[in-house]
């Protein structure tokens, strides 16, 4: 019997940046490869000690590197200013694998100003994951906005859930910002 091989530790570093947005402070985590995680300041990525926890989970040392995060920060600012419809920031997919990776890669291709249902996303991903499973994948998406889980809606065109920012109200704001929902719905 062969001894179990230990997986090699991932080498490199991770840098963090925080961006003020109309839907609250948003934190980005960027490796040498690309953006690996993001989220609202009240969420998982920026909770006290979360930078160190995420860096540890990634087996990466945290560095302060504004040059590394600058492109992602500029793109996020341009997105919220209504000047960017397609993110070009490279993505480091290391936190995802299997069906989750297939689904989130398919989601990454859903264009600005559009939405898909949970079931349609499963089809785009070529996945047999049921709609409820797609919802779970959306809720655990480590890179919201760039990998646009807000563009996934319930069948029948209901908004469905959203775990980022202020929940469904943040999702409604993002879909209105992108022109998928009419602006008058923000006043409801």
C-alpha positions in Angstrom: 0.0 0.0 0.0 1.4 3.4 -1.0 1.5 6.1 1.6 -1.0 8.9 1.0 0.5 11.8 -0.8 0.1 15.2 0.8 -1.2 17.9 -1.4 1.5 20.6 -1.8 0.7 24.0 -0.2 -0.3 26.7 -2.7 2.5 29.2 -3.0 2.1 32.9 -3.3 0.4 35.8 -1.5 -2.9 37.5 -1.3 -3.6 41.3 -1.1 -6.8 42.9 0.0 -8.5 46.2 -0.9 -11.7 47.8 0.2 -13.9 49.8 -2.2 -16.7 52.2 -1.2 -19.8 51.3 -3.3 -23.4 52.5 -3.4 -24.4 49.1 -1.9 -21.8 49.3 0.9 -18.1 48.7 1.4 -16.8 45.9 -0.7 -13.6 43.9 -0.1 -11.5 42.3 -2.8 -8.8 39.5 -2.2 -6.4 39.2 -5.1 -3.6 36.7 -5.6 -0.9 36.8 -8.2 -3.3 34.9 -10.5 -6.3 37.1 -10.0 -9.3 37.9 -7.8 -9.9 34.9 -5.5 -12.6 36.3 -3.2 -14.8 39.4 -2.6 -17.7 40.4 -0.5 -19.4 43.1 1.5 -17.6 44.6 4.5 -20.4 43.2 6.7 -19.9 39.8 5.2 -17.4 36.9 5.4 -14.4 38.5 3.6 -14.0 41.5 5.9 -15.2 40.4 9.3 -12.6 40.9 12.0 -9.7 38.6 11.4 -11.2 37.3 8.1 -8.3 38.5 6.0 -5.9 36.3 8.0 -8.5 33.4 8.0 -8.9 33.7 4.3 -5.2 33.9 3.7 -4.7 30.9 5.9 -7.4 28.9 4.1 -5.7 29.7 0.9 -2.4 28.8 2.4 -1.1 32.2 1.3 0.7 35.0 3.2 -1.2 38.3 3.3 0.7 41.3 1.7 -0.1 44.9 1.3 0.1 45.5 -2.5 -2.0 48.3 -3.9 -0.5 47.7 -7.3 -1.8 44.2 -7.4 -5.4 45.2 -6.4 -5.5 48.4 -8.5 -6.9 46.9 -11.7 -9.7 45.1 -9.8 -10.5 48.2 -7.8 -10.6 50.4 -10.9 -12.9 47.9 -12.6 -15.3 47.8 -9.6 -15.4 51.6 -9.5 -16.1 51.8 -13.2 -18.8 49.1 -12.9 -20.6 51.2 -10.2 -20.1 54.4 -12.2 -22.0 52.7 -15.1 -18.9 52.7 -17.3 -18.1 48.9 -17.2 -20.2 46.0 -18.4 -17.6 43.2 -18.6 -15.0 42.5 -16.0 -11.5 41.7 -17.4 -9.9 41.2 -14.0 -8.4 37.7 -14.0 -10.1 35.2 -11.7 -8.3 32.7 -9.4 -10.7 29.8 -9.3 -8.9 27.9 -6.6 -11.7 28.0 -4.0 -14.0 26.1 -6.4 -14.0 22.7 -7.9 -16.3 20.1 -9.5 -19.9 21.1 -10.2 -19.5 24.3 -8.2 -16.7 25.4 -10.5 -18.6 24.5 -13.7 -21.7 26.4 -12.5 -19.7 29.5 -11.5 -17.7 29.6 -14.7 -21.0 29.4 -16.7 -22.4 32.2 -14.5 -19.3 34.3 -15.3 -20.5 34.4 -18.9 -24.0 35.7 -18.2 -23.9 39.2 -19.7 -24.5 42.5 -18.0 -28.2 43.6 -18.1 -29.5 40.0 -18.3 -30.6 37.3 -15.9 -31.0 33.5 -15.9 -33.1 31.3 -13.7 -31.5 28.7 -11.4 -32.6 26.0 -13.8 -31.3 27.8 -16.9 -27.9 28.3 -15.2 -27.8 24.5 -14.5 -28.4 24.0 -18.2 -25.7 26.5 -19.3 -23.2 24.7 -17.0 -24.1 21.3 -18.4 -24.8 20.3 -14.8 -27.4 17.9 -13.3 -27.4 20.1 -10.2 -31.1 20.8 -9.3 -32.3 24.4 -9.0 -32.1 24.3 -5.2 -28.4 23.1 -5.5 -27.7 26.0 -7.9 -29.2 28.3 -5.2 -26.7 26.9 -2.6 -23.8 27.4 -5.1 -25.0 31.1 -5.6 -25.1 31.6 -1.8 -21.5 30.4 -1.4 -20.1 32.2 -4.5 -16.7 33.6 -3.2 -16.5 36.3 -5.9 -19.9 38.1 -6.1 -20.4 40.9 -8.6 -17.4 39.8 -10.8 -19.0 36.3 -10.9 -22.5 37.8 -11.0 -24.7 35.7 -8.7 -27.1 38.6 -8.6 -28.0 37.8 -12.2 -29.6 34.5 -11.2 -33.3 34.7 -10.5 -36.1 32.4 -9.5 -38.4 30.7 -12.1 -41.4 32.9 -12.8 -39.1 35.9 -12.8 -39.1 36.4 -9.0 -35.8 37.7 -7.7 -35.0 34.7 -5.6 -32.6 35.0 -2.7 -29.3 36.9 -2.2 -26.9 36.6 0.7 -24.7 39.6 -0.1 -24.9 43.1 1.3 -28.5 43.9 2.5 -29.8 40.7 0.9 -32.5 40.9 -1.8 -32.5 44.7 -1.7 -28.8 44.7 -2.8 -29.7 42.2 -5.6 -32.6 44.5 -6.7 -30.2 47.5 -6.7 -27.6 45.6 -8.8 -30.2 44.4 -11.3 -31.7 47.9 -11.6 -28.2 49.4 -12.0 -27.6 47.0 -14.9 -30.9 47.9 -16.5 -32.5 44.5 -16.1 -35.1 45.9 -13.7 -36.8 49.2 -14.3 -35.7 52.0 -11.9 -39.2 52.4 -10.5 -38.8 49.1 -8.6 -36.3 50.7 -6.3 -39.0 52.9 -4.9 -41.2 49.9 -3.8 
